[in-house]
Amino acid sequence: MNIFKLLANLAEVDPEAYQRLSARRGMLSSLGQLSRKTAATALPLGVGAVLQKAYGRNTQTILDTFTLALTLEHLENEFYTKALEAGRNGTLTFAPGTQAVFQQIQAHEQAHVAFFQRQLQSSNAAVPAKPNFDFTGSKNGTKPALYADVFTNFATFLKVAQLLEDTGVRAYKGQLEFLISDNDVLQAALQIHAVEARHAAHIRGMRRALGANVRDWISKDDETITNTSTAAVYAGEDAEKQTLPGLPITQFPTDTTPFAVGPKPKVSLGEAFDEPITTGVATQLAGLFTF
């Protein structure tokens, strides 16, 4: 829950209630860990009803974010686990020196899974079971595969790995506004986000070493590896303006005039800022590989 957004919404729907509640902001800081119903009933009579109005504008909680994050971490952990199994079975040949890297990445993802499971358990929240995954994208053979050779062709494996990691980085970024009411939770999410970004950059470097036209960061100059189903992974990443709500500067830069330095200045504008994706987009992309 974004407590500042909630208070702003509350001020709009009932200014008097906002004034009564403003002295209770310290208490409200803990409500981000509660469900909508629990948070509303924890407040004095009358305030809960008003809070429901403010909540109605955005009902996502920290627990909702953790549930989504757990699904995404399961997705990545299972992906690397299956790839390493394919390597041991001889069906997937890793490029020299890369198998140990993916063993470490898988260990990171496993630790992330355990973290979110523990957090949900400690909050007495339901811990969703690990979904069934099919990384070919065929929904267990019920539709044409998106990546039929994902665990037999190292180049395809790297493409899917890049898609999953870039999705994860953007998804974490999109969830930060719901964690801002709890500094400890926000810090943990940012730490995981940073690790996922390093995974993504390293995988992009591996692809470039094999001849792919790709940078260590997302760029519209990267060769296309998406299809209609996965296009949302990079949708909006070519934005050349950044909105700064609530600040005197409404956009950066104020125009798209190329700078005097750099070989591709306008491309660099889009590369300089990574864009978030919403809960809905993240869920849809994860759903491509579940059945």
LOZAPA-859510 format. One line per field, with one value per residue: residue number from 0; residue in one letter; x, y, z of N, C-alpha, C in turn. Coordinates in steps of 0.05 Angstrom, whole numbers, plus 5000, padded with zeros to 4 digits. Each point is the difference from the previous one (the first is absolute). Layout:
N
pos	[NUM, ...]
code	[a, ...]
n_u	[X, ...]
n_v	[Y, ...]
n_w	[Z, ...]
ca_u	[X, ...]
ca_v	[Y, ...]
ca_w	[Z, ...]
c_u	[X, ...]
c_v	[Y, ...]
c_w	[Z, ...]
END
This chain:
291
pos	[0, 1, 2, 3, 4, 5, 6, 7, 8, 9, 10, 11, 12, 13, 14, 15, 16, 17, 18, 19, 20, 21, 22, 23, 24, 25, 26, 27, 28, 29, 30, 31, 32, 33, 34, 35, 36, 37, 38, 39, 40, 41, 42, 43, 44, 45, 46, 47, 48, 49, 50, 51, 52, 53, 54, 55, 56, 57, 58, 59, 60, 61, 62, 63, 64, 65, 66, 67, 68, 69, 70, 71, 72, 73, 74, 75, 76, 77, 78, 79, 80, 81, 82, 83, 84, 85, 86, 87, 88, 89, 90, 91, 92, 93, 94, 95, 96, 97, 98, 99, 100, 101, 102, 103, 104, 105, 106, 107, 108, 109, 110, 111, 112, 113, 114, 115, 116, 117, 118, 119, 120, 121, 122, 123, 124, 125, 126, 127, 128, 129, 130, 131, 132, 133, 134, 135, 136, 137, 138, 139, 140, 141, 142, 143, 144, 145, 146, 147, 148, 149, 150, 151, 152, 153, 154, 155, 156, 157, 158, 159, 160, 161, 162, 163, 164, 165, 166, 167, 168, 169, 170, 171, 172, 173, 174, 175, 176, 177, 178, 179, 180, 181, 182, 183, 184, 185, 186, 187, 188, 189, 190, 191, 192, 193, 194, 195, 196, 197, 198, 199, 200, 201, 202, 203, 204, 205, 206, 207, 208, 209, 210, 211, 212, 213, 214, 215, 216, 217, 218, 219, 220, 221, 222, 223, 224, 225, 226, 227, 228, 229, 230, 231, 232, 233, 234, 235, 236, 237, 238, 239, 240, 241, 242, 243, 244, 245, 246, 247, 248, 249, 250, 251, 252, 253, 254, 255, 256, 257, 258, 259, 260, 261, 262, 263, 264, 265, 266, 267, 268, 269, 270, 271, 272, 273, 274, 275, 276, 277, 278, 279, 280, 281, 282, 283, 284, 285, 286, 287, 288, 289, 290]
code	[m, n, i, f, k, l, l, a, n, l, a, e, v, d, p, e, a, y, q, r, l, s, a, r, r, g, m, l, s, s, l, g, q, l, s, r, k, t, a, a, t, a, l, p, l, g, v, g, a, v, l, q, k, a, y, g, r, n, t, q, t, i, l, d, t, f, t, l, a, l, t, l, e, h, l, e, n, e, f, y, t, k, a, l, e, a, g, r, n, g, t, l, t, f, a, p, g, t, q, a, v, f, q, q, i, q, a, h, e, q, a, h, v, a, f, f, q, r, q, l, q, s, s, n, a, a, v, p, a, k, p, n, f, d, f, t, g, s, k, n, g, t, k, p, a, l, y, a, d, v, f, t, n, f, a, t, f, l, k, v, a, q, l, l, e, d, t, g, v, r, a, y, k, g, q, l, e, f, l, i, s, d, n, d, v, l, q, a, a, l, q, i, h, a, v, e, a, r, h, a, a, h, i, r, g, m, r, r, a, l, g, a, n, v, r, d, w, i, s, k, d, d, e, t, i, t, n, t, s, t, a, a, v, y, a, g, e, d, a, e, k, q, t, l, p, g, l, p, i, t, q, f, p, t, d, t, t, p, f, a, v, g, p, k, p, k, v, s, l, g, e, a, f, d, e, p, i, t, t, g, v, a, t, q, l, a, g, l, f, t, f]
n_u	[5017, 4994, 5011, 5020, 4998, 5000, 5018, 5012, 4995, 5008, 5019, 4999, 4997, 5016, 5002, 4976, 4994, 5010, 4988, 4978, 5006, 5005, 4989, 4986, 5015, 5009, 4975, 4994, 5025, 4987, 4982, 5023, 5003, 4978, 4979, 4986, 4988, 5023, 5012, 4979, 4997, 5026, 4987, 4999, 4977, 4992, 5024, 4994, 4975, 5011, 5015, 4977, 4991, 5018, 4996, 4975, 5017, 5009, 4992, 5022, 5008, 5016, 4981, 4985, 5017, 5001, 4974, 4998, 5016, 4986, 4979, 5009, 5005, 4976, 4990, 5016, 4994, 4974, 5001, 5015, 4982, 4980, 5011, 5005, 4976, 4992, 5015, 4991, 4977, 5014, 4976, 5012, 5013, 5011, 5002, 5025, 5001, 4979, 5005, 5025, 4999, 4988, 5019, 5016, 4992, 5000, 5023, 5005, 4990, 5014, 5020, 4994, 4997, 5021, 5011, 4988, 5007, 5023, 5002, 4990, 5016, 5020, 4987, 5002, 5013, 4982, 5015, 4997, 4989, 5022, 4998, 4985, 5025, 4998, 5026, 4987, 4982, 5001, 5001, 5023, 5008, 4986, 5023, 5003, 5024, 5006, 5011, 4995, 5022, 4984, 4997, 5001, 4994, 5025, 5000, 4983, 5015, 5021, 4987, 4992, 5025, 5008, 4981, 5006, 5026, 4998, 4983, 5017, 5020, 4986, 4995, 5024, 5009, 4983, 5013, 5020, 4982, 4996, 5026, 4993, 4979, 5017, 5017, 4995, 4974, 4999, 5016, 4985, 4979, 5011, 5007, 4976, 4988, 5019, 4995, 4974, 5005, 5016, 4981, 4981, 5016, 5005, 4974, 4994, 5019, 4988, 4977, 5010, 5010, 4975, 5003, 4984, 4983, 5012, 4990, 5015, 4988, 4975, 5000, 4989, 5026, 4991, 5011, 4979, 4992, 4983, 4977, 4977, 5006, 5025, 4987, 4983, 5019, 5000, 4974, 5004, 5019, 4988, 4987, 4997, 4977, 5007, 4977, 5001, 4980, 4987, 5017, 5014, 5020, 4985, 5021, 5014, 5014, 5002, 5019, 4998, 5009, 5014, 5014, 5020, 4998, 5016, 5005, 4984, 5000, 4983, 5015, 5021, 4982, 4993, 5025, 5000, 4976, 5000, 4981, 4981, 4991, 4975, 4984, 4982, 5018, 5010, 4975, 4994, 5023, 4997, 4976, 5018, 5012, 4975, 4992]
n_v	[4976, 5019, 5003, 5011, 4981, 4982, 5014, 5002, 4975, 4995, 5017, 4987, 4975, 5008, 5026, 5000, 4978, 5012, 5022, 4985, 4990, 5025, 5002, 4982, 5016, 5003, 4999, 5018, 5006, 4988, 5016, 5007, 4988, 5016, 4984, 5005, 4977, 4988, 5014, 4997, 4975, 5003, 5017, 5024, 4997, 4996, 4998, 4976, 5010, 5022, 4985, 4987, 5025, 5008, 4978, 5008, 5019, 4986, 4975, 5004, 4978, 5002, 4987, 5017, 5019, 4990, 4998, 5023, 5011, 4986, 5007, 5025, 4998, 4988, 5018, 5019, 4993, 4995, 5023, 5011, 4990, 5005, 5023, 5001, 4991, 5017, 5018, 4991, 5002, 5021, 5009, 5014, 5011, 5005, 5025, 4997, 4992, 4992, 4974, 5006, 5017, 4982, 4984, 5021, 5006, 4974, 5000, 5022, 4988, 4979, 5017, 5011, 4976, 4991, 5023, 4999, 4975, 5006, 5020, 4985, 4980, 5018, 5007, 4973, 5005, 4996, 4978, 5013, 4978, 4988, 5017, 4989, 4995, 5013, 4999, 4980, 5005, 4973, 5009, 4986, 5012, 5019, 5012, 5012, 4989, 5017, 4982, 4986, 5014, 5010, 4974, 5005, 5026, 5002, 5007, 4980, 4983, 5012, 4997, 4976, 4994, 5013, 4987, 4978, 5004, 5008, 4980, 4984, 5011, 4999, 4974, 4996, 5013, 4986, 4984, 5016, 5012, 4974, 5004, 5024, 4987, 4982, 5014, 4981, 5000, 5026, 5000, 4981, 5013, 5022, 4986, 4988, 5023, 5009, 4978, 5002, 5025, 4991, 4983, 5019, 5017, 4982, 4994, 5026, 5001, 4978, 5011, 5023, 4985, 4992, 5026, 5000, 5015, 5002, 5020, 5009, 5020, 5005, 4995, 5021, 5002, 4987, 4978, 4996, 4994, 5020, 4990, 4994, 4976, 5005, 5013, 4993, 4981, 5010, 4997, 5023, 4981, 5008, 5004, 5024, 4999, 5013, 4991, 5023, 4984, 5023, 5000, 5022, 4982, 5003, 5006, 4978, 5009, 5026, 4990, 4991, 5025, 4988, 4988, 5016, 4983, 4980, 4975, 4993, 5027, 5000, 4981, 5015, 5018, 4982, 4997, 5026, 4994, 4982, 4988, 5005, 4976, 4998, 4996, 5012, 5018, 5003, 5000, 5016, 5013, 4999, 5008, 5012, 4997, 5004, 4978]
n_w	[5000, 4982, 5024, 4985, 4981, 5020, 5014, 4977, 4995, 5025, 4996, 4977, 5011, 5020, 4994, 5013, 4988, 4978, 5008, 5005, 4976, 4993, 5024, 4984, 4986, 5025, 5010, 4981, 5009, 5020, 4990, 4989, 5024, 5002, 5001, 4978, 5004, 5006, 4981, 4986, 5008, 4996, 4984, 5012, 5013, 4975, 5011, 5010, 5002, 5010, 5016, 5002, 5001, 5018, 5015, 4995, 5003, 5020, 4995, 4985, 5013, 5021, 5012, 4986, 5006, 5024, 4997, 4987, 5018, 5017, 4986, 4998, 5026, 5005, 4984, 5011, 5024, 4993, 4987, 5018, 5017, 4983, 4996, 5025, 5004, 4981, 5013, 5023, 4988, 4993, 5006, 5019, 4980, 5023, 4993, 4993, 5025, 4987, 5001, 5009, 4981, 4984, 5009, 4998, 4975, 4995, 5013, 4985, 4978, 5007, 5005, 4977, 4989, 5013, 4992, 4977, 4999, 5011, 4983, 4981, 5007, 5004, 4978, 5004, 4978, 4981, 4999, 4977, 4990, 4995, 4980, 4981, 4993, 4978, 4999, 4988, 5019, 5000, 5025, 5004, 4977, 5012, 4993, 4977, 5001, 5019, 5017, 4979, 4993, 5019, 5003, 4974, 4999, 5004, 4974, 4995, 5014, 4988, 4977, 5007, 5007, 4978, 4986, 5013, 4997, 4975, 4998, 5013, 4987, 4978, 5006, 5010, 4979, 4987, 5018, 4995, 4984, 4999, 5000, 4992, 5010, 4990, 5014, 5019, 4994, 4999, 5021, 5010, 4992, 5009, 5021, 5000, 4997, 5016, 5015, 4997, 5005, 5020, 5007, 4997, 5013, 5018, 5001, 5000, 5019, 5011, 4995, 5009, 5019, 4997, 4998, 5022, 4986, 5023, 5015, 5020, 4988, 5006, 4974, 4988, 5003, 5022, 4992, 4984, 5024, 4998, 5006, 4987, 5009, 4993, 4982, 5020, 4997, 4975, 5002, 4988, 4995, 4978, 5023, 4988, 5014, 5022, 5009, 5012, 5008, 5003, 4979, 5004, 4998, 4978, 4985, 4997, 4980, 4999, 4985, 4976, 5002, 4980, 5019, 5007, 5020, 4994, 4992, 5020, 5001, 4979, 4990, 5007, 4991, 4981, 4994, 5005, 4993, 5020, 4987, 5018, 5008, 4993, 5021, 4986, 4991, 5024, 5009, 4980, 5004, 5026, 4994, 4984, 5023, 5006, 5013]
ca_u	[4983, 5014, 4985, 4997, 4978, 4975, 4993, 4991, 4973, 4982, 4996, 4981, 4973, 4989, 5021, 4999, 5011, 5029, 5011, 4999, 5018, 5028, 5016, 5004, 5017, 5019, 4985, 4994, 5023, 5000, 4977, 5007, 5003, 4974, 4982, 4982, 4979, 5012, 5010, 4977, 4987, 5018, 4998, 4976, 4975, 4995, 5024, 5003, 4983, 5013, 5024, 4992, 4998, 5027, 5011, 4987, 5015, 5022, 4997, 5022, 5014, 5027, 4997, 4994, 5026, 5016, 4989, 5010, 5029, 5005, 4994, 5022, 5025, 4996, 5003, 5028, 5014, 4994, 5013, 5028, 5002, 4995, 5022, 5023, 4993, 5005, 5029, 5010, 4990, 5013, 4982, 5007, 5029, 5006, 5025, 5021, 5001, 4974, 4983, 5004, 4986, 4972, 4996, 4999, 4975, 4978, 5002, 4988, 4971, 4990, 5000, 4978, 4976, 4999, 4995, 4972, 4984, 5002, 4986, 4971, 4993, 5001, 4977, 4976, 4987, 5001, 5024, 4991, 5017, 5015, 4984, 5012, 5013, 5008, 5016, 4997, 4977, 4979, 4979, 5000, 4993, 4972, 5001, 5027, 5021, 5014, 5029, 5000, 5027, 5011, 5018, 5018, 5015, 5010, 4992, 4971, 4999, 5008, 4979, 4978, 5011, 4999, 4972, 4991, 5014, 4991, 4973, 5002, 5010, 4979, 4978, 5008, 4998, 4972, 4988, 5012, 4981, 4983, 5017, 5013, 4992, 5016, 5028, 5014, 4990, 5010, 5029, 5004, 4991, 5021, 5024, 4995, 4998, 5027, 5012, 4987, 5010, 5027, 4996, 4992, 5023, 5019, 4989, 5003, 5028, 5005, 4988, 5017, 5025, 4994, 4994, 4975, 5001, 4986, 5016, 4997, 4976, 4979, 5003, 4984, 5019, 5003, 4985, 4974, 4998, 4972, 4979, 4976, 4993, 5019, 5006, 4997, 5024, 5015, 4982, 5004, 5028, 5013, 4991, 5021, 4994, 4993, 4982, 5006, 4976, 5002, 5024, 4998, 5007, 4980, 5011, 5029, 5007, 4978, 4995, 5016, 5022, 5024, 5022, 5022, 5020, 4989, 4994, 4971, 4989, 4971, 4998, 5010, 4979, 4983, 5016, 5008, 4979, 4985, 4972, 4986, 4976, 4979, 4994, 4985, 5019, 5018, 4985, 4995, 5025, 5005, 4980, 5008, 5016, 4986, 4976]
ca_v	[5024, 5025, 5015, 5028, 5001, 4995, 5024, 5019, 4992, 5004, 5029, 5007, 4990, 5010, 5017, 5001, 4975, 5001, 5016, 4984, 4977, 5008, 4996, 4972, 4989, 4980, 4975, 4991, 4989, 4971, 4989, 4989, 4971, 4988, 4999, 5023, 4997, 5002, 5027, 5018, 4995, 5007, 5028, 5008, 4998, 5022, 5004, 4977, 5002, 5019, 4987, 4982, 5015, 5005, 4975, 4992, 5010, 4981, 4982, 4981, 5001, 4988, 4971, 4995, 5003, 4977, 4976, 5003, 4996, 4971, 4986, 5006, 4986, 4972, 4998, 5001, 4978, 4976, 5002, 4993, 4973, 4982, 5004, 4986, 4972, 4993, 4999, 4975, 4978, 5002, 5011, 5029, 5005, 5027, 5011, 4996, 5018, 5013, 4983, 5007, 5026, 4995, 4988, 5021, 5014, 4983, 5002, 5026, 4999, 4982, 5016, 5019, 4985, 4994, 5025, 5008, 4980, 5006, 5025, 4994, 4983, 5016, 5018, 4983, 5001, 4975, 4998, 4985, 4978, 5005, 4993, 4982, 5016, 4990, 5022, 5002, 5017, 4985, 4993, 4971, 4987, 5006, 5021, 5001, 5009, 5025, 4995, 4970, 4989, 5017, 4985, 4985, 5019, 5020, 5027, 5004, 5001, 5027, 5019, 4998, 5010, 5029, 5009, 4996, 5018, 5028, 5001, 5001, 5026, 5020, 4994, 5010, 5029, 5006, 4994, 5016, 5019, 4986, 4993, 5024, 5005, 4983, 5003, 4975, 4985, 5014, 4994, 4972, 4999, 5014, 4983, 4979, 5013, 5005, 4974, 4992, 5017, 4990, 4976, 5007, 5011, 4978, 4983, 5015, 4999, 4973, 5000, 5016, 4985, 4980, 5014, 5014, 5029, 5007, 5014, 4991, 5012, 5000, 5020, 4994, 4990, 4971, 4983, 4992, 4971, 4996, 4995, 5014, 4993, 5010, 5028, 5017, 5001, 5025, 5022, 5025, 5005, 5020, 5027, 5020, 5020, 4989, 5017, 5003, 5011, 5015, 5018, 5022, 4989, 4980, 4980, 5002, 5028, 5016, 4994, 4977, 5009, 4984, 5013, 5004, 4979, 4972, 4991, 4997, 5013, 4995, 4972, 5000, 5010, 4978, 4981, 5010, 4995, 4975, 5005, 4979, 4989, 4998, 4974, 4985, 4992, 4980, 4976, 4990, 4989, 4975, 4980, 4987, 4976, 4983, 4986]
ca_w	[5000, 5000, 5021, 4992, 4981, 5015, 5014, 4980, 4992, 5022, 5001, 4979, 5004, 5025, 5012, 5029, 5010, 4997, 5022, 5024, 4998, 4995, 5024, 5004, 4979, 5010, 5001, 4973, 4986, 5001, 4987, 4974, 5002, 5005, 4978, 4999, 5020, 5027, 5004, 5003, 5026, 5022, 5005, 5015, 4987, 4982, 4983, 4983, 4976, 4982, 4990, 4978, 4975, 4990, 4991, 4975, 4977, 4996, 5022, 5002, 5025, 5000, 4996, 4971, 4986, 5007, 4986, 4973, 5000, 5004, 4974, 4981, 5009, 4993, 4971, 4993, 5013, 4985, 4974, 5002, 5010, 4977, 4982, 5012, 4997, 4972, 4996, 5011, 4984, 4974, 4979, 4996, 5002, 5008, 4990, 5020, 5022, 5007, 5017, 5028, 5004, 5003, 5026, 5020, 4996, 5011, 5029, 5008, 4997, 5021, 5025, 4998, 5005, 5029, 5014, 4997, 5014, 5028, 5006, 4999, 5023, 5025, 5000, 5001, 4974, 4984, 4983, 4977, 4991, 4976, 4976, 4981, 4980, 4974, 4990, 4970, 4995, 4986, 5019, 5003, 4974, 4991, 4980, 4988, 5018, 4995, 5000, 5001, 5006, 5022, 5016, 4982, 4984, 5020, 4992, 5008, 5030, 5009, 4993, 5019, 5025, 4998, 5002, 5028, 5018, 4995, 5011, 5029, 5008, 4996, 5018, 5027, 4999, 5001, 5026, 5022, 5012, 5020, 5022, 5010, 5028, 5018, 4991, 4999, 4977, 4977, 4997, 4991, 4972, 4984, 4999, 4981, 4974, 4991, 4992, 4975, 4978, 4993, 4984, 4973, 4985, 4995, 4978, 4976, 4992, 4989, 4973, 4982, 4995, 4979, 4975, 4999, 5001, 5025, 5020, 5027, 5010, 4980, 4980, 4976, 4980, 5003, 4981, 5011, 5008, 5009, 4981, 5009, 5028, 5020, 4993, 5023, 5016, 4994, 4992, 5015, 5008, 4983, 5008, 5000, 5020, 5026, 5015, 5028, 5012, 5025, 5000, 4980, 4974, 4994, 4983, 4994, 4995, 4992, 4972, 4991, 4984, 5007, 5013, 4981, 5004, 5000, 4973, 4995, 5024, 5005, 5010, 5027, 5018, 5008, 5015, 5026, 5020, 4998, 5005, 5015, 4989, 5020, 5010, 4979, 4979, 5011, 5003, 4973, 4989, 5015, 4991, 4975, 5006, 5020, 4991]
c_u	[5018, 4986, 4996, 4978, 4973, 4991, 4991, 4972, 4980, 4994, 4980, 4972, 4988, 5021, 4999, 5011, 5030, 5013, 5000, 5021, 5029, 5018, 5007, 5018, 5020, 4987, 4995, 5023, 5000, 4977, 5006, 5003, 4974, 4983, 4982, 4979, 5011, 5008, 4976, 4987, 5018, 4998, 4975, 4975, 4996, 5024, 5003, 4984, 5012, 5025, 4993, 4998, 5028, 5013, 4988, 5015, 5024, 5001, 5023, 5015, 5028, 4997, 4993, 5026, 5017, 4990, 5009, 5029, 5007, 4995, 5023, 5026, 4998, 5006, 5030, 5015, 4996, 5013, 5029, 5005, 4998, 5023, 5025, 4996, 5005, 5030, 5012, 4991, 5012, 4982, 5005, 5030, 5005, 5026, 5021, 5000, 4973, 4983, 5002, 4985, 4971, 4994, 4998, 4974, 4977, 5000, 4988, 4969, 4987, 4999, 4977, 4973, 4996, 4993, 4970, 4982, 5000, 4984, 4970, 4992, 5000, 4977, 4974, 4984, 5002, 5025, 4992, 5020, 5015, 4983, 5014, 5011, 5006, 5014, 5002, 4978, 4977, 4977, 4997, 4990, 4973, 4999, 5028, 5020, 5011, 5030, 5004, 5027, 5014, 5021, 5018, 5018, 5009, 4993, 4971, 4997, 5008, 4979, 4977, 5009, 5000, 4972, 4990, 5013, 4991, 4971, 5001, 5009, 4978, 4976, 5006, 4997, 4970, 4986, 5010, 4980, 4983, 5016, 5011, 4993, 5017, 5029, 5015, 4992, 5010, 5029, 5005, 4992, 5021, 5025, 4996, 4998, 5028, 5014, 4988, 5011, 5028, 4998, 4994, 5024, 5020, 4991, 5002, 5029, 5007, 4989, 5018, 5026, 4995, 4991, 4974, 5004, 4983, 5019, 4996, 4975, 4979, 5003, 4982, 5017, 5006, 4986, 4975, 5000, 4971, 4982, 4975, 4993, 5018, 5007, 4998, 5025, 5014, 4982, 5004, 5028, 5014, 4991, 5024, 4994, 4992, 4983, 5007, 4976, 5005, 5024, 4997, 5007, 4981, 5011, 5030, 5006, 4976, 4995, 5018, 5023, 5025, 5021, 5023, 5021, 4986, 4992, 4970, 4985, 4971, 4995, 5007, 4979, 4982, 5015, 5005, 4980, 4986, 4972, 4987, 4979, 4980, 4998, 4987, 5019, 5019, 4986, 4995, 5025, 5008, 4981, 5006, 5013, 4988, 4977, 4986]
c_v	[5025, 5019, 5029, 5004, 4995, 5025, 5022, 4994, 5006, 5030, 5008, 4991, 5011, 5016, 5000, 4974, 4999, 5016, 4984, 4978, 5008, 4996, 4971, 4987, 4980, 4973, 4989, 4987, 4970, 4987, 4989, 4970, 4986, 4999, 5025, 4999, 5004, 5028, 5019, 4995, 5007, 5029, 5007, 5000, 5025, 5004, 4976, 5002, 5020, 4988, 4981, 5015, 5005, 4974, 4991, 5009, 4982, 4981, 4981, 5005, 4989, 4970, 4993, 5002, 4976, 4975, 5001, 4994, 4971, 4985, 5005, 4987, 4970, 4996, 4999, 4977, 4973, 5000, 4992, 4972, 4980, 5002, 4985, 4970, 4991, 4999, 4974, 4976, 5000, 5010, 5029, 5003, 5029, 5010, 4998, 5022, 5012, 4983, 5007, 5027, 4995, 4984, 5021, 5016, 4984, 5001, 5026, 4998, 4982, 5015, 5020, 4986, 4996, 5025, 5007, 4980, 5005, 5025, 4996, 4983, 5016, 5019, 4985, 5002, 4973, 5001, 4984, 4979, 5007, 4992, 4977, 5017, 4984, 5022, 5000, 5019, 4986, 4992, 4970, 4986, 5006, 5022, 5001, 5013, 5027, 4996, 4970, 4989, 5014, 4984, 4981, 5018, 5023, 5028, 5006, 5003, 5028, 5021, 4999, 5010, 5030, 5011, 4998, 5020, 5029, 5004, 5004, 5028, 5022, 4996, 5010, 5030, 5009, 4996, 5018, 5019, 4987, 4993, 5024, 5005, 4984, 5000, 4974, 4983, 5013, 4995, 4972, 4998, 5013, 4983, 4977, 5011, 5004, 4975, 4991, 5017, 4991, 4974, 5007, 5011, 4978, 4982, 5014, 5000, 4973, 4999, 5015, 4985, 4978, 5013, 5015, 5030, 5009, 5014, 4988, 5011, 5000, 5023, 4993, 4992, 4971, 4985, 4990, 4970, 4994, 4992, 5014, 4994, 5013, 5030, 5018, 5002, 5027, 5023, 5024, 5006, 5020, 5028, 5019, 5023, 4987, 5020, 5000, 5013, 5014, 5018, 5022, 4991, 4978, 4978, 5004, 4981, 5016, 4998, 4977, 5008, 4984, 5017, 5002, 4978, 4973, 4993, 4998, 5012, 4994, 4972, 4999, 5010, 4978, 4979, 5009, 4995, 4974, 5005, 4977, 4987, 4995, 4971, 4983, 4990, 4978, 4973, 4987, 4987, 4974, 4978, 4987, 4973, 4983, 4986, 4987]
c_w	[5000, 5019, 4992, 4980, 5013, 5014, 4981, 4991, 5022, 5002, 4979, 5007, 5026, 5014, 5030, 5012, 4997, 5022, 5026, 5000, 4998, 5024, 5005, 4979, 5009, 5001, 4972, 4986, 5001, 4985, 4972, 5000, 5004, 4975, 5001, 5022, 5028, 5005, 5006, 5028, 5023, 5008, 5015, 4983, 4982, 4982, 4981, 4975, 4980, 4988, 4978, 4974, 4988, 4990, 4974, 4975, 4995, 5024, 5004, 5026, 4997, 4996, 4972, 4985, 5006, 4985, 4971, 4998, 5003, 4974, 4981, 5008, 4995, 4970, 4992, 5013, 4985, 4973, 5001, 5011, 4977, 4980, 5010, 4998, 4971, 4994, 5011, 4983, 4972, 4978, 4995, 5005, 5007, 4987, 5022, 5021, 5009, 5019, 5029, 5006, 5005, 5025, 5022, 4998, 5011, 5030, 5010, 4999, 5021, 5027, 5000, 5005, 5030, 5015, 4999, 5014, 5030, 5008, 5000, 5024, 5025, 5002, 5002, 4974, 4986, 4983, 4975, 4992, 4975, 4976, 4984, 4977, 4974, 4985, 4969, 4994, 4987, 5019, 5002, 4975, 4990, 4979, 4988, 5018, 4990, 4997, 5003, 5008, 5023, 5016, 4984, 4984, 5019, 4993, 5007, 5030, 5009, 4993, 5021, 5028, 5001, 5004, 5029, 5019, 4996, 5009, 5030, 5010, 4997, 5019, 5028, 5000, 5002, 5026, 5022, 5013, 5021, 5025, 5015, 5029, 5020, 4991, 4998, 4976, 4974, 4995, 4989, 4970, 4982, 4998, 4980, 4972, 4988, 4990, 4974, 4976, 4992, 4985, 4971, 4983, 4993, 4977, 4973, 4989, 4988, 4972, 4981, 4994, 4979, 4974, 4998, 5002, 5024, 5018, 5027, 5013, 4978, 4981, 4976, 4976, 5003, 4978, 5013, 5007, 5009, 4977, 5010, 5029, 5020, 4995, 5024, 5017, 4997, 4992, 5018, 5007, 4982, 5006, 5001, 5019, 5026, 5015, 5030, 5014, 5026, 5002, 4979, 4972, 4993, 4982, 4997, 4977, 4990, 4970, 4992, 4982, 5008, 5014, 4980, 5002, 4998, 4972, 4994, 5024, 5005, 5009, 5030, 5020, 5009, 5017, 5029, 5022, 4994, 5008, 5015, 4983, 5023, 5010, 4978, 4978, 5010, 5002, 4973, 4989, 5014, 4991, 4974, 5004, 5022, 4987, 5023]
END
